[in-house]
Amino acid sequence: MASAIDAAMATAARLYRSGDLQAARSTCEGILQADARHFYALHLASTIALREGRGADCVALATRALHVDPDHPEVLSNRGAGLRTMCRFAEALADYERALSVAPGSPGPLVGRGVALAALGRFGDAVACYDAALAIDPANARTRYNRALSHLALGHYREGWADYESRWAGGENPMLPRPFDMPEFRDADWGKGHRTALWTEQGLGDQLLFASLAADFAALGEAFVLEIDARLVAPLKRAHPEWHVVANAQSAAAFAACDRHLALASAGRFLRNSAASFARQPRALLAPDPLRTGHYRELLARTPGRPIGVSWRTFQPTRRYYELSKSAPLAAFGAMAKAPDVRLVDLQYGDTGAEREDFARQGGRLERIEGLDLFNDIDGVLAAMHACEAVVTTSNVTAHLAGSIGKRTLLVYPRANPPFHYWVPDDAGRSRWYPSVQIVTGVELDTWERVLERARDMLGEGI
């Protein structure tokens, strides 16, 4: 019997190495039916579950393996990673520290410990972990990228942007730099009469974040062509008619007239390398359509009360831990909805029908603007935001959009634990990237309900 199980285990390992996760998982399941405590089958099955995004299964399988071998560092690291996907960061940290007590200086648990520490807001400690891991494995792009995010959260901008260049291989969604038949823009190129192709590589929120740096190019008299998501072209041209702005589909032809190129997310290393440099951030990057704004303002004025736009979720199907950590339950807006002078206006993209029905059953009032496509019609979303008195949102694209039109926005997250470096508040409690976005958080505000009650109070106080 043992030889048959050993042969099956060898087959499972071979299938895993070949990338056939489903077959490897099925083989492990067969082994575990014969021997429920087979350590290596449990270990491999937990690893497969982690790669398939099944965090709870990873934790359950790794826990069973640890009942067999309580101090196995790889299994401890696996369970730590699974716990992280479930946003159980303190428990993950304990697993990584236990793994390091068994295998001191092991780069895997060091990096995992750093990620858990960063998720708990302990960015300085996270940097120390990444430093130690990079001393062992200096070519690890993923570790360098993680260190970049912690440096940026700490305001160590020069170090952060230098590490951020590792995102091509080490980022959340590794990608190849776009090929160009022209040199990359360098710091020595300022004022030399170049025309620069400023190109995008990330999602809508990051495009807005980094497109704000084009304002510096314009202020310094640099000629450029700015590529942006097609949904943002109209409001960007409306705000900056003198800029050459093109949608992604038209950028190749427009870039032919350029002699330098630069990924927008790489511009930070030239333009935002100190806290003081953020004084140059534009108050607003986009301009809503005034006619549509007027229409929505008139529509919202038909009912008494102050219209407050709200958004509570982020949709991250491939990064479930972000979706869990950054999304508030709509029910947490209940106290705000019951404020006598407030009307909540739904600005949440995606399918939220079931959530809204539950909210209504609990007595929550949430208006939805009929006919407005909150995903594709970004120009309409901007107009609806502008028609509201203020916006209250979690960390998602709504926050970027509201900040990009200079709308008064309350960005909420609990426990003074920023989900991204650009939501770390400055000394005035605002986002350095979006001057109109006020950060609402606090160590004592340890639940979504508490932080949103504080936001409700701030709306009432006019803060």
N, C-alpha and C positions, 0 to 999 in steps of 0.2 A: 504493500500500500504506500509506504513511504517513498519508494522509487517512482511510483506513478505521480504522486503529488509533486515530487522534486522535478520531474519532467514537465509537468503542467506549469510549475512556477517558472521554469526556464523559458517555456513558450510565452508565458505572460510577459516576462521581461523583454523577450525579443520583439513581441508585438508592440510593446510600449516604445522601445527604441526606434521602431520603424514608423511610429506615429499613428498606428491603428489603435486609438484609445478605446474605442468601443469593444473591439475584440479582446484587448488586454483586460478590460474591466470584466467582461463576461467570464474570461478564464479565471480571474481572481475570485469571482463570485462562486464558481464551481469548486474551487479549492476550499473556500470558506464553508461551503455546505458540508464538505467532508471533514474539515478541521477548523472549527470556528475560532481557534486561537492561533492559527498559523501566522506567525509574526510577519514574515515577508509579504504574504498576500495582503494582510491588513495595511502594511506600510505602502505597498504599491497602489492598492486601491484608494488609499487616502490621497496619495500624490495625484492619481488620475482625477479624483473628485475635485481637487484644487484646480487643476488645469482646465477642467470642464466648467468651472465656476459654481460648483456645488459646495459652498462653504460649510453648510451644516453637516453634510455627509462626510466631508473631509475631517471635521472635528470629531464626529462620532467614531469614524474608523481609526483615526489616530489615537483616540482615547482608549479604544480596545487594544491597540498595539502596545500602548504604554502600560496597560495592565500586565502585559507579558514581559516587557523590558522598560521599566519606568524611567530610565535615564538615557534613552537613545537620542542623541542630539538632532539627528535628521528628522525623526518623527516629532520631536518637540518643536522644531522649526516649522514643520508642515502644519502642525496644529496651530501654532502661532499665526501662520499665514491664513489659515481658515478662519480663525477668530477675528483677524483683521477684516476679512471680507464681510463679517457680520457686525462690524463696528464695536467689537468687544475688545477694545484696545488695551485696557489695563490687564486683562487676562492674557492677551497675546504677549504683552511685555514680560509677564511672569514666565511664560514658556521660553521666550528667547533668553532671558537671564538664567533660567535653569539649564538651557542648552549650553550657554557659555561657561557655566560653572563646571560642566562635564568636559567641554572642548574649548578651552580658553583660546581666544584669538582666531576662532573659525570665522571666515568672512561672511558666510551665509547668515548665521545668527546675529552677527554684528550689524549687518544691513537691516535685517528684520527688526532688530531692537531699535535702530534709528528710525525706521518708518513708523513703528508704534509710538515712539517718543514724539515724533513730529505730529502724529495724529492726536496726541494728548496736549499739544501746544508747547512742548519742551524742545524748542528748536535748537537751542545751544547744545543741549545734551545729544540731540540727533546729529548735529554736525560732528561732534566728537566721535560718535560711532562710525560715521561715514569716513572720517579722516583715518581711523584705525583700519577700516576695511580696505581703503584705497592704498594704505601703506603696504598691505599684503597683495592686493590685486589692483595695481594702478590703472590698468586698461579697462576696467569695468565701467562702461558707459552708463549703465542703469544706476549704479551707486553715485556716480558723479552728477547725474541728473537729479537724483533725490537730494543730494547735498545742495545743488543749485536752489531748489525750492525752499529749503530751510534757511540758506543764506539770505535769499530775497525777503523771506518773512522777517528776518532779524534786521533788515535794512543794510545788510552787507552787500551793496549793489555791485561793486566791482568784482568781488569774488563770485557773487551769484550769477551775473551775466556771463562771466568766463566759463563757469560750469554749465550754464544753460545751453551752450553750443553742443553739448553732448546729447541733446534731445533727439537728434537724427537717429541715433542708434539706441539710446537709452530711455526715451520718453515713454509716456503712456501708450502712444500709438506710434511705434518706430516707423520712420519713413526715410526715403532717400532725398537728399537735397535736389532741387530741380536743376537740370543741366542748362547752362547758358553759354553762348559763344561770346562772352564778354567778361571782364574781371568783376569780382565782387567789390562793392564800395568799401573803402577803407577810411580810417580816421584822417589820413593824409589827403583825402580827395575833397574835403570841404573847400568851397570857394574856387575850384579849378574849372568850372564851367561844364561839368558833366550833366547828363540827363540820366536819372537813375530809375530803373524798374523796381518799384517797391511791390513785392509779391507776398501773397498770403499762403499759409500752409496749415492753418488750424480751423477750429469751428467758429461759429458766428460771434460768440462772446469774445474769444481771443482776437479775432479780426478787429473788432471794435476797440478793444483795449490797446492794441499795438498801432492801429491806424491813427490813433491820437498823436503818435509821434511824427506823422506826416506834417503836422502843424509846425514843428520845428524846422523841417526841411523848407517849408514855405517861408517862414520867418527869416531864415538864413539866406534866402534868395536862390535856393537850389531848385533846378528844374527836375521834375519827376513825373512818372506815370504811376498812379496808385490803382492796384488791382483790389477788388472787393467783391463779396458775394452780391449776386445780381439784385437781391432783395434790398440791399443797402445803397445802391447807386443813386436812386432819385433823392433820398433825403441827404446824402452826402454832397451831391452836386448843388442841391438847394442851399445848403449851408456854405459851400465853397465853390461858387461858380467859376472861379479862376483856376481851380485845380483840374488836372487831367485825370479823370476817374473812369475806370472801365470795369465791366463785369469780367468774371473769370473767362468766359467763353471768347471774349474779344481781346484778351490781354496779349496773346502771342503776336498779333499784328501790331498792336500799339507799342509793345516792347521793342519792336524792330528799330524804332527810332532812338533807342537808348544805348549808352555805351558803358553803363555800370548797372549792377543789379544788387539787391539786398532783400533778404527775407525780413519782413516787417518785425518779426519777433527777435531779430538780431540787432535791431536799431537801438534797443535799450542800452547796450554796452557803450554806445557813443553819447546818448542823450539823457539817460536817467541813471547816472552812476553815483548820485548822492541824494539825500533827502531834500536838500535845497533845490535840486534840479526839477523837482516836481512842481515848483511854483510856476513853471511854464505850461503845465497841463491846461488845455483849453477848457473853459467852463462848459461848452457844448460842442460836440463834433458834428451832430446831425441836426437838421431842421425839419420838423413835421410839416405836413401839408396844411396851410392855414385854412383852406376851405373845408377840409375834412375835420380839422380840429373844431372849427366853428359848428359844424353839423353835430358832432358828438357832444360838444358842450351844451348845445341847445337841447339835444336829446336827454342828457343827464339832468338838465335843469328842470325837467318836467315833474320831477319828484323831489320833495323837500329833503334836505340833508346834504352833508358834505360828501361828495363822491371820492372814495379812496380806492385806488386800484390795488389789487392784491394778487400775489402769485406765491405758491407754496411748495412747488415740486420741481425737481430736475429729473429728466429721463435719461438714464445712462445704462442702457441694456447690457453693454459690454463691461461696465465698471459699476457693478451693483453696489459696492461699498460707498461710492460717491452718492448714489441715489438714496441710500439709507441715511447717510450722515448729513446730507444737505437738505433733505426734504422734511418739512413739518407736516403733521397731520392737519388737514383743513379744520378739524374740530378745535385746534388750538387758537383759531381766530374767533372763537365763539364770543369771548368777552368783548372783543373789538366790535363785532357785529351787533352786539346789544347796546353799545353806546348810543345815547338818544339822538345825537346829531350826526352820526356816521352812517353812510351807505357804502357797502363793499361792492366793488365792481370787479368782475372776474377778468383777469389778464393772463390766466394760466393756459399755456399751450398744451396740446395733447388731449387725450380722451379722459375727461374727469367727471363724466356723467354720474357714475355711481357715488363718487365722493360728494358731489353737490347734492344728490338726493339724500344722502345720510345727513349732510349738514342742515338741510331744510327740515328734516324730521327732528333734529335737535333744536330747532328754533332759530337757526342761523339764516340771515338774509344775505344773499349773494346775487347780484344782478349780472346778467350776461348780455352783451350787446349783440343782438341778433344779426346774423349775416356777416359778422367779422371773422375772417379766417386768421386765428391767432398764430398760425405757424407760417403760412405762405405770404400773407399780406402784412409785411412788416411796416410798410408806410401807414397802413390803417392802424396797426397797433401803436405806433408812435403818436398818431393823432389822438387815439383814445387815451393814452397816458397823459398827453399834454392837456386834455380836457378835464382830467381828474385834478383834485386839489393836491394830492400827494400819492406816492406809491409805497406800499409796504411789501417787501419780498424777501425770500430766502436767496441763497447764492445760486443763480441760474441766469439764463440769457436775458430774462426780464430786467434784472438788475443792471446789466450792461446797457440795455436799450434805454432804460430810464435815465441812467447816468449820462448817456451819450447825448441826450437832448437837454441836459441841465435841469431835469425835473427834481423837485424835492423828493428824496427817496430815503426810506428807512430800511436799511439792510440788516436783517436779523440773523443771529446765530447764538446758541447758548454757550455758557461756561467760558467766555472770553477766549474761545478756541477757534481761530479763523480757519475756514475751509480751504482758502487759497491765500497766497502771499499778498495779492492785491486788495484783499479785504482786511488787512491789518490796519487798524486806525492810526491816523497821525495824532499829533498832540491835541488837536481840536476835536478828535473823535470822528474824523471823516476819512474816506478813502483817498489816498494820495492820487490815484488814477482818475477818479471821478469826483470833482469838488462838491457836487450837489448831493452826494450819497453820504448819509450819516450812518455810522455803524452803531447798532443797538445790541449790546451784549454786556456781559459781566460775569465774574466768577460766581456770584450769588444767584444769577439768573440761570439756573442749572436745568431748566426744562423749557420746552417750546412755549408752554402756556405762560410761564413767568416772563420770558423775554418779549412775548407778544403783548402781554398786559402792560409792560413798560413802554412798548411802542404806542399802544393806545393812549397811555397817559401823556406821552410826548406830543401826540397829535392834538390832544386837548389843551396842553399847556402852550402850544405854538412853538415848542423848542425846535 
